[in-house]
Amino acid sequence: MRLSSGLLVASGVAGLLSVAAALLAMTAASLQFGLTMLLALLGYVLVSRAARRVRWTVAAGVGLFAVVAAIRLFWYQEQVDTAGWLTYGQELTKTSMVAGWREQIDRERLAALGLALGVLCLAAAAWALPARGRRRGIATTVLALLLLAWFGLTAVREFSRYPLFELLGTVWPALAAVLLAVGALALSGRRADRRWLLPVGWLLLSLEAARGYSDLAARWSGWWVVTRPADGVFMEVGVAVSRTAADSLQVSDAAELAVALAGAGLVAVGAVRGSRDRSPADQVGPAC
C-alpha cells in the first residue's frame, strides 16, 4: 500500500472513531480522533502525487481546520480542569457567568474565523481546478441558490428581532464561511471529479457552516438578552443540568461532527482527484 493510500485510510478510520466517540458522549476522545483525522488528511494531500496543481492551497485549508480542532481540544481540556471552581453569592455568580458566556462567544468567533480562512483556501483550490463544461455546473448552482435562500430565510426568522449591526459584529466570520462555502458549491459542478466528491463535500461544508453560524448567533442572542435587564428579562441563577448526563447517546452531536469531517475530507480528496483527472480539452489533445 502506498503512503498516500495508507494516510487516506487512517484518516477515514480516525474520522469514524471520532464520530463514534461523539455518539457515546466521549468529548475528549472525539476531539482527539477528529484532530488525528485532519492531520492524516493533511499528510495525504502533501504526499499525493496527483495534487500538484492544488497541493498547497488544499493543505493550507485542511491545516487551518486542524489548527481549529487543536484549539478546541485545548479549550475543552482547560474547561475540564476548571470545572470544579464555584463562585458564591448570586450577584457575583451572575457576573462571572455572563463574563464566561462572553468569553465562550469570543472563542467561538475566533474558531469561526479560522474555519472561514480554511474554507477560503479550499475554495481557491476548487477555483484552480480545470473546468469541465458549463452543463455540469447548472445543478450545483441551482442547489447553492436554494441553500442560500433557505439560510437567509432561517436567519431572518430567528434573529431579526436583535440589533443587526451588533449581531454582524460578532457573527461575521461565521457568515463569511457560509457565503464562501455556498459560492464554492455553486462553482464545484464545473470542476467536479469523476465521482463528484467535490460537490458533495462542498454541500456538507455549506450545511456545517450554516449550523456554525446559527450556533454562534444563538449564543450571542442569549448573551444579549441576559445583559439587557431593561427589557424586562429576569434571570435567576440556578443549577445547570448537563445534557450528557441525561442522554446516553448524543446522536445530534455525532451527526453534526460526521457532516463536518466528511465535508472536509470529501472536498480535499475531490480536489486532489479533480487535479489528477484530465479536462475534456486536455483529452482532445493538440491539433495536428
LINSUL-V112749 format. One line per field, one symbol per residue. ss: DSSP state (2 for helix, 1 for strand, 0 for the rest). psi: psi as a letter, one per 40 degrees, with the letter a starting at -180 (. if undefined). A space follows every 10 residues. Layout:
ss: ???
psi: ???
This chain:
ss: 0022222222 2222222222 2220002222 2222222222 2222222022 2000222222 2222222222 2222222222 2000000002 2222222222 2222222222 2222222222 2222222200 0000022222 2222222222 2222222220 0002222222 2222222222 2222222200 0000002222 2222222222 2222222222 2222220022 2000000000 0022220000 2222222222 2222222222 2222220002 22220000
psi: hidddddddd dddddddddd dddefgdddd dddddddddd ddddddehde fddedddddd dddddddddd dddddddddd dedehihihd dddddddddd dddddddddd dddddddddd dddddddeii ifidddeddd dddddddddd dddddddded eihddddddd eddddddddd ddddddedde eiidefdddd dddddddddd dddddddddd ddddddegee efhhhhhahh hhddddhdhg dddddddddd dddddddddd ddddddiiid ddddiii.
